[in-house]
Amino acid sequence: MTRLVLTRHGQSQWNLENRFTGWVDVDLTERGEAEARRGGTLMKQAGFAPDIAFTSYLRRAIRTAHLGLDTLDRLWIPVMPDWRLNERHYGALTGLDKAETVAAHGEDQVLVWRRSFDIPPPPLDRADPRHPAHEERYSHLDPAVLPGTESLKDTLARVDECFRALVAPRLLGGESVLISAHGNSLRALVKILFQVSDSDILKVEVPTGNPLLIELDGLTPLAARYLDTERAEALPPCPKG
């Protein structure tokens, strides 16, 4: 049996401001830093000692991993960032206040953009300075893979590719793995691991800074629980639970 922890970054500045963040590289708030450290404490209490950590390319996920590992006294383990673990790209909604967006476009339309499985928001033009094609951190990638918008289905495709290529071999080799990422990229991982339907995955919420500990037989979850029980969200049943 191997162990995997999925942890969503602590509260970010744009979480606090209720803005669509996506691939914008905003930092943690003081509360977010505290959530990340508490996540490390909870992992330590659960006896979780990761051999390797994976993060997105975004500082809120990277710093959450580092703060947690510092609390665990495991800053020495490899930490591997991968862009495919980034948050879903929110296209032209990026940076907008969520309440103001609802006022401008209507609650039903915004709900479709936010919660449908395969309908993305309006895209950013590639010339828009917010497009990832203009960022140095992605300059080594084929520009064709850099999105101007994404649905959850689009996000799932790249997360699945990363999981199969990088994470699964580590788990199958018996290593304990920590993944520090985002609400939608972690939702995609939950869908993959727990074999959740396209419609049911839209109901899954991943709280910030609350480690989800998953016990695995190979790549199949046997048991799963949030370590902060006071902020736990409902989980899909384990395939072998």
Residue pairs with C-beta under 8 A, 6 or more apart in sequence:
1 215
1 216
1 217
1 222
2 171
2 172
2 174
2 175
2 176
2 177
2 215
2 216
3 48
3 176
3 177
3 213
3 214
3 215
3 216
4 167
4 171
4 176
4 177
4 178
4 179
4 213
4 214
4 216
5 43
5 48
5 50
5 176
5 177
5 178
5 179
5 211
5 212
5 213
5 214
6 179
6 181
6 186
6 189
6 190
6 206
6 211
6 212
6 214
7 39
7 64
7 65
7 68
7 178
7 179
7 180
7 181
7 209
7 210
7 211
7 212
8 64
8 180
8 181
8 182
8 183
8 186
8 206
8 207
8 208
8 209
8 210
9 28
9 32
9 36
9 58
9 60
9 61
9 63
9 64
9 180
9 181
9 182
9 208
9 209
10 28
10 29
10 31
10 32
10 33
10 34
10 35
10 36
10 39
10 60
10 64
10 67
10 208
10 209
11 28
11 29
11 31
11 32
11 35
11 208
11 209
12 21
12 26
12 27
12 28
12 29
12 32
12 60
13 26
13 27
13 28
13 29
14 20
14 21
14 24
14 26
14 95
15 21
15 29
15 32
15 208
16 29
16 31
17 97
18 97
18 98
18 99
19 95
19 96
19 97
19 98
20 90
20 93
20 94
20 95
20 96
20 98
20 101
21 87
21 90
21 94
21 95
22 87
22 88
22 89
22 90
22 91
22 93
22 94
23 58
23 86
23 87
23 89
23 94
23 132
24 94
24 95
24 130
25 58
25 59
25 60
26 59
26 60
27 59
27 60
27 63
28 36
28 59
28 60
28 63
28 64
32 60
32 64
32 208
32 209
33 63
33 67
35 64
35 208
35 209
35 210
36 63
36 64
36 67
36 68
36 209
37 67
37 68
37 70
37 71
38 209
38 228
39 64
39 67
39 68
39 71
39 209
39 210
39 211
39 227
39 228
40 67
40 68
40 69
40 70
40 71
40 72
41 71
42 210
42 211
42 227
42 228
43 50
43 68
43 71
43 72
43 178
43 211
43 213
43 227
44 71
44 72
45 227
46 211
46 213
46 227
48 72
48 176
48 178
48 211
48 213
49 72
49 74
49 176
50 69
50 72
50 74
50 77
50 176
50 177
50 178
51 77
51 170
51 175
51 176
51 177
52 77
52 78
52 79
52 80
52 170
52 175
52 177
52 178
53 65
53 69
53 77
53 78
53 79
53 80
53 177
53 178
53 179
53 180
54 79
54 80
54 81
54 82
54 85
54 162
54 166
54 167
54 177
54 178
54 179
54 180
54 181
55 61
55 62
55 64
55 65
55 79
55 80
55 81
55 82
55 85
55 179
55 180
55 181
56 62
56 81
56 82
56 83
56 85
56 86
56 87
56 180
56 181
56 182
56 185
57 81
57 82
57 83
57 85
57 86
57 137
57 138
58 86
58 87
58 182
61 85
61 180
61 181
61 182
62 79
62 81
62 180
64 180
64 209
65 79
65 178
65 180
66 75
66 79
68 178
68 180
68 211
69 75
69 77
69 79
69 178
80 166
82 162
82 166
83 137
83 138
83 141
84 158
84 159
84 161
84 162
85 159
85 162
85 179
85 181
85 182
85 185
86 181
86 182
86 185
87 155
87 181
87 182
87 183
87 184
87 185
88 150
88 151
88 152
88 154
88 155
88 182
88 184
88 185
89 132
89 147
89 148
89 149
89 150
89 155
90 121
90 149
90 150
91 120
91 121
91 122
91 123
91 124
91 148
91 149
91 150
92 121
92 122
92 123
92 124
92 149
93 101
93 113
93 121
93 122
94 124
94 130
95 130
98 110
101 110
102 110
112 119
113 119
113 120
113 121
115 202
116 151
116 152
116 202
117 151
117 152
117 153
117 198
117 199
117 201
117 202
118 151
118 152
118 153
118 198
119 151
120 149
120 150
120 151
120 154
121 149
122 149
123 147
123 148
123 149
124 130
124 131
124 148
124 149
125 131
125 148
126 133
126 148
128 148
131 146
131 148
132 138
132 146
132 147
133 143
133 146
138 146
145 158
147 154
152 184
152 187
152 188
152 201
152 202
153 198
155 184
155 185
155 188
156 188
156 191
156 192
159 185
159 188
159 189
159 192
160 188
160 192
163 189
163 192
167 177
167 179
168 219
170 177
171 177
171 216
171 218
171 219
172 218
172 219
179 186
179 189
181 189
183 205
183 206
186 206
186 212
187 201
187 204
187 206
190 196
190 201
190 204
190 206
190 235
190 236
191 201
191 204
193 214
193 219
193 220
193 221
194 221
194 224
194 235
194 236
194 237
194 238
194 239
195 239
196 204
196 236
200 236
203 234
204 233
204 234
204 235
204 236
205 233
205 234
206 212
206 233
207 226
207 228
207 231
207 232
207 233
209 228
210 226
210 227
210 228
210 231
210 232
211 226
211 227
211 228
212 224
212 225
212 226
212 227
212 235
213 224
213 225
213 226
213 227
214 221
214 223
214 224
215 221
215 222
215 223
215 224
216 222
217 240
220 238
220 239
220 240
221 238
221 239
221 240
221 241
222 238
222 240
222 241
223 238
223 241
224 235
224 238
225 232
225 235
226 232
226 233
226 235
